[in-house]
């Protein structure tokens, strides 16, 4: 899915269209580094909120998402680092590139001309946030489906705000690369939390 999302701008947009959605080089190197660090900070903030409210229960979004990683309960430190690196590297490449080219690129660009950048950012962020109910929302635990309304609402709000930050990093860096790096930092932080803090 992420590969298809990443290919959409190259299939449906011209070179000028790709430039218009921010698929251009950025010389704002400091901002790109800041975007990555901000992404990590946002993931740690969501971890703290989840931990304070729900500890390590499945109502904590990171605890539930971590369940899908199938981290063995008994695992050596070196094997855990290897598994972490595999998950982190793939998590920092595929979804940041695919989702940012799609949401901050194509979706945002589709609305920006008619409603402006700020309102288009709300649209693409809402789409991003609601899509992430697939990660946490309607949860399957011990053979039963559950819907945790308040935790899901908090998760969606968190994903919306994170998505707004991704857009701001795109805007500040002058390139969609700012959003990609912020998203990559977020995923790295989230995966670290899942492996080592939950």
MOVENBEL-V906326 format. One record per backbone hydrogen bond with DSSP energy under -0.5 kcal/mol. CO is the residue of the C=O (numbers start at 1). NH is the residue of the N-H. If there is no record, write none. Layout:
CO_NH / CO_NH
This chain:
1_5 / 2_6 / 3_7 / 4_8 / 5_9 / 7_10 / 7_11 / 8_12 / 9_13 / 14_18 / 15_19 / 16_20 / 17_21 / 18_23 / 19_22 / 22_24 / 22_176 / 27_29 / 28_32 / 29_33 / 30_34 / 31_35 / 32_36 / 33_37 / 34_38 / 35_39 / 36_40 / 37_41 / 38_42 / 39_43 / 40_44 / 41_45 / 42_46 / 43_47 / 44_48 / 45_49 / 46_50 / 47_51 / 48_52 / 49_53 / 50_54 / 51_55 / 54_57 / 57_60 / 59_61 / 60_64 / 61_65 / 62_66 / 63_67 / 64_67 / 64_68 / 65_68 / 66_69 / 66_71 / 67_70 / 70_72 / 73_75 / 76_80 / 77_81 / 78_82 / 79_83 / 80_84 / 81_85 / 82_86 / 83_87 / 84_88 / 85_89 / 86_90 / 87_91 / 88_92 / 89_93 / 90_93 / 90_94 / 93_97 / 94_98 / 95_99 / 95_100 / 96_100 / 97_101 / 98_102 / 99_103 / 99_104 / 100_104 / 100_105 / 101_106 / 102_107 / 103_108 / 105_109 / 106_110 / 107_111 / 108_111 / 108_112 / 109_113 / 111_115 / 111_116 / 112_116 / 116_120 / 117_121 / 118_122 / 119_123 / 120_124 / 121_125 / 122_126 / 123_127 / 124_128 / 125_129 / 126_130 / 127_131 / 128_132 / 130_133 / 131_134 / 132_135 / 132_136 / 133_138 / 137_139 / 137_148 / 139_141 / 139_146 / 141_144 / 144_141 / 146_139 / 147_149 / 148_152 / 149_153 / 150_154 / 151_155 / 152_156 / 153_157 / 154_158 / 155_159 / 156_160 / 157_161 / 158_162 / 159_163 / 160_164 / 161_165 / 162_166 / 163_167 / 164_168 / 165_169 / 166_170 / 167_171 / 168_172 / 169_173 / 170_174 / 170_175 / 173_28 / 175_178 / 175_179 / 176_180 / 177_181 / 178_182 / 179_183 / 180_184 / 181_185 / 182_186 / 183_187 / 184_188 / 185_189 / 186_190 / 187_191 / 188_192 / 189_193 / 190_194 / 191_195 / 192_196 / 192_197 / 193_197 / 193_198
